Amino acid sequence: MTRLFPRRTLMALGTAMALGGTMLTSTAVPAWAQQMTDVGTPRAETLIVDMLNARVGNPTNMNMYQQGVTINHGYHQMAGALLYDIDTAKGVQIPDLAAEMPVANEDFTVFQVALREGLTWSDGEPFTADDVIFTDNMIRDTPALGYSAAYAAQIASMTKIDDHTVEVTTTKPTPRLAIVLGSVIYGNPFHVVPKHVWEKEDPATFSNFPPVSISAYKFKDYDPNGTWFLWEKREDWQNTDVGQMIGEPKPQYVLFRSYGTEERRVLAMAANDMDILTDISPESLDILRGQNPNVRAWFSGFPYANLDDPCERGIHFNTSKAPYDDARTRWALALAINAERASIATFSGMMRASPLGIPPTTVLMDTYHQPMAEWLGEFALEDGYKPFDPDYAVRLGERLRSEGVTDIPEDPEALRELLGVGWWKHDPDQATKLLLDAGFTNDGGEWKKPDGTPFTINILAPADFEVQSQRLAFAVANEWNEFGIPTQVQQMQAGAFFTAENTGDYETGSYWGSSCAITPDLFVRMEGWHKDYVRENGVPASSNQGRYVDDELSALIDTLRAVPADDPQIVSLGTDILKELVEGLPVIEMFGTSKFVPVNETYWTNYPSADNYYEGPWWWWTNFKFIAAQLEPVQQ
């Protein structure tokens, strides 16, 4: 195996994985018929999945419409279903609870939505148009739900045609209704709920626990401390979306489990107590592959990680709060970062840089990053300074080769294809000039804001989940500290972390939600930058959590809203939107997401991979239920 990391790093992690001074080995597997999980299920019948957001602080609340509630511990992936989902291998949406894609009138304001027949909720009640209509009315009539205002701004009404047909009227031409009501990336906030359950409750306070599910798995058990949640295959799995579309899932149980820190999570997979890990560091992968021969990554060799994750990582600002309401401040902070050093500190350089507001996936690199490289090189700030550095990948490649990493190309264009078209210059002098121009002062090395108070930065970051964003926050903090701005990182559990973003209770954070795309049509997340979504701090925002107001950007989004996804204007409009985001820089975009998401083939096989690409490795998306249904048990 190619050695990617210094020996001392591997030794340190190896020590952390030792129990009682003895390294774990996984060469022996107990008799399958006898082995049980610690939650009482047969191990050979149980798929064990890492929990994306780690331990759940409020495990008895699964109301997906309330602020601070996460459903990533199984409901989102295995028990719920959307009207439309995504086939990432083909790059197209597919009908899920809907029977087919929506049929529109000529101006895209009225749609016929046919629903799948023969589905039942996990309590046996039939799924019908009444559930969809009820959900529509519930969201619209409950302003306390964070999604209510944004939803009502797009969907004017839903009308029942018959038990399995709904007519949807939109507030404006909406050629992408399936995206408004369905998933393209990760999921969608429009979750159809069972009318016969929710009509008896106040949706603003209802805990939805235990939940009544619509897909092939039902709630079975949980840990009151929020560390695990068990889901069991429904006896009537034939009456579900998965049953109709794929067939019977093989796992009888799916256990979503958090072991806490990265070291403990890796330890669990090494010991065959975990089948799928959602996110670890490259150092951990190197150790893990050495400890368990049944563990594999997306690629069998360098770069091991999947580089086509549809969200990128960077530092996001609440642009409604001074001094981050001034683009000069944001640009100064960008130019104070040595991106090469930050990449090494975050993931040992195994990331692809991106200066644009979309991830540098293969498709989007070909469509936007590479064609825009010339414009980036000519782009200048108001004072005429040109911030783009096209040689970032060349320098990083040389450094990786010097440290013994093999399979690094020497051709500059090949390096840019692997590591990114470029990033912003590291220029502390220009960063200083911009801060001074913005009214900051520097008294003996101490920066003070325009109001005279000390300039310090607190970066919110994930705790024990989303390891790339977590480590990137510390890498950037080191850069800003070196520049002379005292910076600290505040790690937070998932509920508090995302609530702070939605309510505007932050100044800077290592977030990623608005920086996503999967196809050349950038509507899905770019639309969320519209000024219409801006809310006062303290009021939950369903989009534009950075409270960014840009009239030109909003006008471009208005034009994009009315253009069908296959229109020739799509790429030119997307390019103009990305240029506007570069100029205002509401986010310091930095790197595409490198997903080290290993799987364990001791008990289950037929996972998607680079050489078995029937889906991407998106274990935390709503379409995971379609992947899980195609896994096969390993026969001893």
C-alpha positions in Angstrom: 0.0 0.0 0.0 1.2 3.5 -0.8 2.4 5.2 2.4 0.6 8.6 2.5 1.4 9.8 5.9 4.4 10.2 8.2 5.2 7.1 10.3 4.8 9.1 13.5 1.2 9.9 12.6 0.4 6.3 11.9 2.0 5.2 15.2 0.0 7.8 17.2 -3.3 6.6 15.8 -2.3 3.0 16.2 -1.6 3.6 19.8 -5.1 5.2 20.2 -6.6 2.0 18.8 -4.9 -0.3 21.2 -6.9 -1.9 24.0 -5.1 -3.1 27.0 -1.8 -2.6 25.1 -2.8 -5.1 22.4 -3.6 -4.1 18.8 -6.9 -5.4 17.5 -6.9 -8.0 14.8 -9.9 -9.2 12.8 -8.8 -12.4 11.2 -11.2 -14.5 13.2 -15.0 -14.2 13.0 -17.1 -16.1 15.5 -19.7 -18.6 14.3 -22.2 -16.6 12.4 -25.3 -18.4 13.7 -24.3 -17.6 17.3 -23.0 -14.1 17.2 -25.3 -11.3 18.4 -25.0 -7.6 18.4 -25.0 -5.8 21.8 -28.6 -4.6 21.0 -29.8 -8.2 20.8 -30.0 -8.8 17.0 -28.2 -11.5 15.0 -25.0 -9.9 13.7 -25.3 -11.7 10.3 -28.7 -10.1 9.8 -27.8 -6.6 10.9 -26.3 -3.9 8.8 -24.5 -1.5 11.2 -24.1 2.1 9.9 -22.2 5.0 11.4 -24.3 8.0 12.4 -23.5 11.1 10.4 -24.1 13.6 13.1 -22.8 11.4 16.0 -24.7 11.2 19.3 -28.2 12.6 19.1 -29.0 15.0 22.0 -32.8 14.7 21.7 -33.3 11.1 20.7 -37.1 11.1 21.3 -37.8 13.9 18.9 -38.1 12.9 15.2 -40.2 15.9 14.1 -38.3 16.7 10.9 -39.9 20.1 10.7 -38.6 21.5 14.0 -35.4 23.4 14.4 -32.5 21.6 15.9 -33.9 18.1 15.2 -31.9 15.7 13.2 -33.2 12.5 11.6 -29.9 11.2 10.2 -30.0 8.2 12.5 -32.2 6.2 10.2 -35.5 7.8 9.5 -34.0 10.0 6.8 -32.2 7.2 5.1 -34.3 4.0 5.7 -37.8 4.8 7.0 -38.9 8.0 5.2 -39.4 8.7 1.5 -39.8 11.7 -0.7 -41.9 12.4 -3.7 -38.8 12.3 -5.9 -35.3 11.0 -5.2 -32.0 10.8 -7.0 -30.1 8.2 -9.0 -26.6 9.7 -8.6 -24.9 7.2 -10.9 -27.1 8.3 -13.8 -27.4 11.9 -12.6 -31.2 12.0 -12.8 -34.1 12.3 -10.5 -36.5 9.4 -10.1 -40.1 9.1 -8.8 -40.3 7.7 -5.3 -43.6 8.2 -3.6 -44.7 9.8 -6.9 -45.4 7.3 -9.6 -43.8 9.4 -12.4 -42.2 12.7 -12.9 -44.6 15.7 -12.7 -46.5 16.8 -15.8 -46.7 20.6 -16.3 -48.8 23.1 -18.2 -47.2 25.4 -20.7 -46.0 28.1 -18.3 -44.9 25.7 -15.5 -47.4 26.9 -12.9 -49.8 23.9 -12.7 -48.7 20.3 -12.4 -50.3 16.9 -12.2 -48.5 14.7 -9.7 -49.4 11.0 -9.9 -48.7 9.0 -6.7 -47.5 5.4 -6.3 -50.4 3.0 -5.6 -50.3 0.1 -3.2 -48.2 1.8 -0.5 -49.0 1.6 3.2 -47.6 3.3 6.3 -45.9 1.0 8.8 -49.1 0.9 11.0 -51.0 -0.5 8.0 -52.9 2.6 6.9 -52.8 3.3 3.2 -50.8 6.1 1.7 -53.0 8.4 -0.4 -53.2 11.9 -1.8 -54.8 13.0 1.5 -51.4 12.6 3.2 -49.8 14.9 0.6 -52.5 17.5 0.8 -52.5 17.4 4.6 -48.7 18.0 4.6 -49.0 20.9 2.3 -51.7 22.6 4.5 -49.8 21.8 7.7 -46.6 23.5 6.5 -48.4 26.5 5.1 -50.7 27.0 8.2 -47.9 26.6 10.8 -45.7 29.7 10.7 -43.7 28.4 13.6 -42.1 25.8 11.3 -38.9 27.2 9.8 -39.8 25.8 6.4 -43.2 27.4 6.3 -42.5 30.8 4.7 -40.0 29.5 2.1 -42.4 26.8 1.1 -45.4 29.1 0.8 -43.4 31.4 -1.3 -43.0 28.7 -4.0 -46.1 26.4 -3.7 -49.5 28.2 -3.9 -51.7 25.2 -3.3 -52.3 21.5 -3.7 -55.6 20.0 -4.7 -56.7 16.4 -4.6 -57.8 15.0 -8.0 -58.3 11.5 -6.7 -56.8 9.1 -4.2 -53.5 8.9 -6.1 -53.4 12.2 -8.0 -52.6 15.7 -6.8 -52.7 19.0 -8.7 -49.9 21.5 -7.6 -50.1 25.2 -8.3 -47.0 27.3 -7.9 -46.6 31.0 -7.1 -44.4 31.6 -10.2 -43.2 29.6 -13.2 -41.4 26.6 -11.6 -39.9 24.3 -14.3 -38.1 22.3 -11.6 -41.1 21.2 -9.4 -39.5 17.8 -8.8 -36.5 19.6 -7.3 -38.7 21.8 -5.1 -40.5 18.8 -3.7 -37.8 16.1 -4.1 -34.1 15.3 -3.6 -31.2 16.0 -5.8 -28.5 16.4 -3.1 -28.9 14.7 0.3 -32.7 15.2 0.8 -35.5 17.7 0.8 -37.5 19.5 3.5 -40.8 18.4 2.1 -41.5 15.2 4.1 -45.0 13.7 3.5 -46.4 12.8 6.9 -49.3 10.4 7.8 -52.4 12.5 8.1 -54.1 10.1 10.5 -51.3 10.6 13.0 -50.3 14.3 12.6 -53.8 15.7 12.3 -54.2 15.0 16.1 -51.1 16.9 17.0 -49.6 20.4 17.0 -46.8 20.1 14.4 -44.8 22.8 16.1 -44.5 20.8 19.3 -45.2 17.2 18.2 -42.2 14.9 18.8 -43.1 12.3 16.2 -41.7 9.5 18.4 -41.8 6.6 17.7 -42.3 7.6 14.1 -44.8 5.9 11.7 -42.7 5.2 8.6 -43.5 4.8 4.9 -40.4 3.0 3.5 -39.2 -0.6 4.0 -38.0 -0.2 7.6 -39.8 0.6 10.8 -38.6 1.9 14.2 -37.6 -0.9 16.6 -35.5 0.4 19.5 -33.1 3.1 20.6 -30.6 4.2 23.3 -32.0 6.9 25.6 -28.5 8.5 25.5 -28.8 8.9 21.7 -25.9 6.7 20.7 -27.9 4.1 18.6 -31.2 3.6 16.8 -32.4 0.2 15.5 -34.7 -0.2 12.5 -36.4 -3.5 11.5 -37.5 -4.6 8.0 -41.3 -4.4 7.8 -43.3 -7.6 7.3 -45.2 -5.9 4.6 -42.1 -4.6 2.8 -43.9 -5.3 -0.5 -46.1 -2.3 0.3 -43.2 0.2 0.2 -41.3 2.2 -2.4 -38.2 0.0 -1.9 -40.3 -3.2 -2.2 -41.9 -2.0 -5.5 -38.7 -0.5 -7.0 -35.9 -2.9 -5.9 -37.4 -5.9 -4.1 -36.9 -7.3 -0.6 -33.9 -5.8 1.3 -31.6 -8.5 2.7 -30.7 -6.9 6.1 -33.4 -7.8 8.6 -32.1 -5.0 10.8 -30.3 -1.7 10.2 -28.5 -0.3 13.3 -27.4 3.3 13.2 -24.7 3.7 15.8 -22.2 6.3 17.0 -19.1 5.2 18.9 -18.0 8.8 19.5 -14.6 9.9 18.6 -12.9 9.0 15.3 -10.5 6.6 17.0 -13.5 4.7 18.6 -15.3 4.5 15.3 -12.3 3.2 13.5 -11.8 0.7 16.3 -15.3 -0.6 15.9 -14.9 -1.3 12.2 -11.5 -3.0 12.8 -13.3 -5.3 15.2 -16.2 -5.9 12.8 -18.7 -4.0 14.9 -19.3 -1.6 12.1 -20.1 -2.2 8.4 -20.2 1.4 7.0 -18.3 4.5 8.2 -19.6 7.8 7.0 -16.5 10.0 7.3 -13.0 9.5 8.7 -9.6 11.0 8.1 -7.0 9.6 5.6 -4.7 8.6 8.5 -7.5 6.5 10.0 -8.1 4.8 6.7 -4.5 3.8 6.4 -4.5 2.2 9.9 -7.9 0.6 9.4 -7.0 -1.1 6.1 -3.9 -2.5 7.8 -6.0 -3.9 10.7 -8.9 -5.4 8.8 -8.4 -7.0 5.4 -12.1 -6.8 4.6 -12.2 -3.0 4.7 -12.1 -1.2 1.4 -12.4 2.5 0.3 -14.0 3.9 -2.8 -10.8 3.5 -4.7 -8.4 0.6 -4.0 -5.4 3.0 -4.4 -4.6 6.7 -4.4 -6.6 8.9 -3.7 -8.7 6.2 -2.0 -11.5 8.8 -1.2 -14.4 9.7 -3.5 -13.7 13.2 -4.7 -17.1 13.8 -6.3 -19.1 14.6 -3.2 -21.6 17.3 -4.2 -20.8 19.7 -1.4 -17.5 21.6 -0.7 -16.0 22.9 2.5 -15.0 26.3 3.5 -15.6 29.1 6.0 -19.1 30.7 6.0 -20.0 34.1 7.3 -23.1 35.7 8.8 -22.8 38.7 6.5 -25.4 40.6 8.4 -23.0 41.0 11.4 -20.1 43.5 11.4 -17.3 43.4 10.4 -18.2 40.5 8.1 -20.8 42.7 6.3 -17.9 44.2 4.4 -16.5 42.2 1.5 -13.1 43.7 2.1 -13.0 42.0 5.5 -14.0 38.7 3.9 -11.4 39.0 1.1 -8.7 40.0 3.6 -9.4 36.8 5.6 -9.2 34.8 2.4 -5.8 36.2 1.4 -4.5 35.6 5.0 -4.8 31.8 4.4 -2.1 29.7 3.0 -4.3 27.1 1.2 -1.5 24.7 0.6 -0.6 24.6 4.3 -4.3 24.3 5.2 -4.8 21.4 2.8 -1.9 19.5 4.4 -3.1 20.2 7.9 -6.7 19.1 7.1 -6.3 16.0 5.0 -2.6 15.6 4.2 -3.2 17.4 0.8 -5.7 14.8 -0.4 -8.3 17.4 -1.4 -9.2 19.3 -4.6 -9.2 23.1 -4.2 -12.1 25.2 -5.4 -12.4 29.0 -5.6 -16.0 28.8 -6.8 -19.2 28.4 -4.9 -19.7 24.8 -6.2 -17.7 21.6 -5.6 -14.9 20.6 -7.9 -16.5 17.3 -9.0 -15.5 15.8 -12.3 -18.6 17.1 -14.1 -18.5 20.6 -12.6 -14.8 21.0 -13.2 -15.4 20.3 -16.9 -18.4 22.7 -17.0 -17.3 25.6 -14.8 -13.9 25.5 -13.0 -11.7 24.9 -16.0 -13.6 27.1 -18.4 -13.6 29.9 -15.8 -9.9 29.7 -15.0 -9.1 32.4 -17.5 -11.7 34.8 -16.0 -10.4 34.0 -12.5 -6.9 34.9 -13.6 -8.1 38.3 -14.8 -10.5 39.0 -12.0 -9.5 42.0 -9.9 -10.7 43.5 -6.6 -11.8 47.1 -6.5 -8.2 48.3 -6.0 -7.0 46.5 -9.1 -5.4 43.6 -7.2 -5.7 40.2 -8.9 -6.0 37.5 -6.2 -6.1 34.3 -8.2 -3.2 31.8 -8.0 -3.2 29.3 -10.9 -0.1 27.4 -9.6 -1.6 26.1 -6.3 -1.8 22.5 -7.6 1.7 22.6 -9.0 3.3 23.6 -5.7 1.2 21.1 -3.7 2.0 18.3 -6.1 5.7 19.0 -5.8 5.4 18.9 -2.0 3.5 15.6 -2.0 6.0 14.0 -4.2 8.8 15.3 -2.0 7.2 13.6 1.0 7.1 10.2 -0.8 3.5 10.1 -2.0 3.4 8.1 -5.3 1.1 8.4 -8.3 1.2 12.2 -8.2 1.4 13.5 -11.8 4.1 15.9 -12.9 2.3 17.5 -15.8 0.8 20.9 -14.5 -2.5 20.4 -16.2 -2.9 16.9 -14.8 -2.1 18.3 -11.4 -4.8 21.0 -11.8 -7.2 18.3 -12.8 -6.4 16.3 -9.7 -5.8 19.0 -7.1 -7.8 22.0 -8.5 -7.5 24.8 -11.0 -6.1 27.1 -8.4 -7.0 29.1 -5.3 -6.4 32.6 -3.9 -2.9 33.9 -3.3 -1.5 33.8 0.2 -0.7 37.6 0.5 -0.6 38.9 4.1 0.4 42.4 2.8 -2.7 42.7 0.6 -4.8 41.3 3.5 -3.4 44.0 5.8 -4.2 46.7 3.2 -7.8 45.5 2.8 -8.4 45.5 6.5 -6.9 49.0 6.9 -9.1 50.2 3.9 -12.1 48.7 5.7 -11.4 50.8 8.8 -9.5 48.4 11.0 -6.5 49.5 12.9 -3.4 47.6 14.0 -1.8 48.8 17.3 1.4 47.1 18.0 0.3 43.9 16.3 -3.2 43.9 17.8 -6.0 44.2 15.3 -9.0 46.3 16.2 -12.3 46.5 14.4 -13.6 49.7 13.0 -15.6 50.3 16.2 -12.4 50.1 18.2 -12.9 46.7 19.8 -10.4 43.9 19.5 -10.8 41.7 16.4 -11.1 38.1 17.5 -12.7 35.3 15.6 -14.7 32.3 16.9 -15.2 29.6 14.2 -18.1 27.2 14.9 -17.2 23.6 13.9 -18.7 20.1 14.0 -17.8 17.9 17.0 -17.1 14.2 16.3 -18.8 14.3 12.9 -18.0 15.8 9.4 -14.3 15.4 10.1 -13.1 17.4 7.1 -15.1 20.5 8.2 -14.0 20.0 11.7 -10.3 19.8 10.9 -10.5 22.6 8.3 -11.8 24.9 11.0 -8.6 24.3 13.0 -6.4 24.6 10.0 -7.9 28.0 9.1 -7.7 29.1 12.7 -4.0 28.4 12.7 -3.7 30.6 9.5 -5.5 33.5 11.0 -3.7 33.3 14.3 -0.4 33.4 12.4 -1.6 36.5 10.6 -2.2 38.1 13.9 -6.0 37.7 14.5 -6.7 35.7 17.7 -8.9 32.8 16.5 -10.5 29.9 18.3 -12.6 27.0 17.3 -15.9 26.1 19.1 -16.9 22.5 18.4 -20.6 21.8 18.7 -22.9 18.8 18.5 -25.1 18.6 15.4 -28.3 20.0 16.8 -26.7 23.1 18.2 -24.4 23.5 15.3 -27.1 23.7 12.6 -29.5 25.6 14.8 -26.8 28.3 15.2 -26.5 28.5 11.4 -30.3 28.6 10.7 -31.0 31.3 13.4 -27.9 33.4 12.5 -26.4 32.8 16.0 -22.9 32.8 14.6 -20.3 35.0 12.9 -18.1 32.4 11.2 -18.6 28.7 10.8 -17.2 25.7 9.0 -20.4 25.0 7.2 -21.2 23.6 3.7 -24.9 23.4 3.0 -25.1 26.3 0.6 -22.1 25.2 -1.4 -23.4 22.1 -3.2 -24.2 21.1 -6.8 -24.4 17.8 -8.7 -25.3 18.7 -12.2 -24.5 21.7 -14.5 -27.9 23.1 -13.6 -26.9 24.9 -10.4 -30.5 25.8 -9.3 -30.8 23.5 -6.3 -28.5 25.4 -3.9 -27.7 28.5 -5.8 -31.4 29.4 -5.6 -30.9 29.6 -1.8 -28.7 32.7 -2.1 -31.8 34.8 -3.1 -32.4 37.8 -0.8 -36.0 36.7 -0.4 -34.7 34.0 2.1 -33.0 36.5 4.4 -34.4 36.5 7.9 -33.5 38.6 10.9 -31.0 37.1 13.3 -32.9 35.0 15.7 -35.5 33.9 13.2 -34.8 30.5 11.5 -33.9 30.7 7.8 -34.5 27.7 5.5 -31.9 29.1 3.0 -29.4 31.9 2.8 -28.3 31.3 6.4 -25.5 33.7 5.7 -28.1 36.6 5.4 -26.4 37.7 2.2 -28.1 40.4 0.2 -26.9 41.0 -3.4 -29.4 42.5 -5.8 -27.6 41.4 -8.9 -27.2 37.9 -7.7 -30.9 37.7 -6.8 -31.8 39.0 -10.3 -29.7 36.2 -11.9 -31.5 33.7 -9.7 -34.9 35.0 -10.7 -33.9 34.4 -14.4 -32.6 30.9 -13.5 -35.8 30.0 -11.7 -37.8 30.4 -14.9 -35.5 28.5 -17.2 -35.9 24.7 -17.6 -33.0 22.5 -16.6 -32.2 21.5 -20.2 -32.2 25.1 -21.5 -28.9 26.2 -23.3 -28.8 29.2 -21.0 -28.2 27.1 -17.9 -24.4 27.1 -18.0 -24.0 30.8 -18.9 -26.4 31.8 -16.1 -24.6 29.5 -13.7 -21.3 31.1 -14.7 -22.7 34.6 -14.0 -24.0 33.5 -10.6 -20.6 32.0 -9.7 -18.8 35.2 -10.8 -21.1 37.3 -8.6 -20.3 35.0 -5.6 -16.6 35.4 -6.2 -16.9 39.2 -6.2 -18.9 39.4 -3.0 -17.2 36.4 -1.4 -20.0 35.6 1.2 -18.1 32.3 1.8 -14.5 31.5 1.6 -14.9 28.3 -0.4 -11.8 26.1 -0.1 -11.9 22.4 -1.0 -14.2 19.8 -2.4 -15.1 17.1 0.0 -12.9 14.1 0.1 -15.1 11.3 1.4 -13.1 8.5 3.1 -16.1 6.4 3.6 -14.8 2.8 4.1 -17.0 -0.3 4.1 -16.5 -3.6 5.7 -17.1 -6.7 3.6 -17.1 -9.2 6.5 -20.9 -9.5 6.7 -22.2 -7.6 3.7 -21.0 -7.2 0.1 -22.0 -5.5 -3.2 -21.4 -2.0 -1.8 -21.1 0.7 -4.5 -17.5 1.6 -5.3 -15.4 3.0 -8.1 -15.4 -0.3 -9.9 -19.1 -1.1 -8.9 -20.6 2.2 -9.6 -24.4 1.6 -9.4 -24.6 4.5 -6.9 -22.4 6.9 -5.1 -21.3 6.2 -1.5 -23.9 8.6 0.0 -24.8 6.6 3.1 -26.4 9.7 4.7 -28.7 10.6 1.8 -32.4 9.7 1.4 -31.5 7.3 -1.4 -29.5 5.0 0.9 -32.5 2.8 1.3 -32.1 1.9 -2.4 -28.4 1.0 -1.9 -29.1 -1.0 1.3 -31.7 -3.0 -0.6 -29.0 -4.2 -3.0 -26.4 -5.3 -0.4 -25.9 -9.1 -0.2 -25.0 -11.2 2.8 -21.6 -12.8 2.8 -22.0 -16.6 3.1 -19.4 -18.3 5.2 
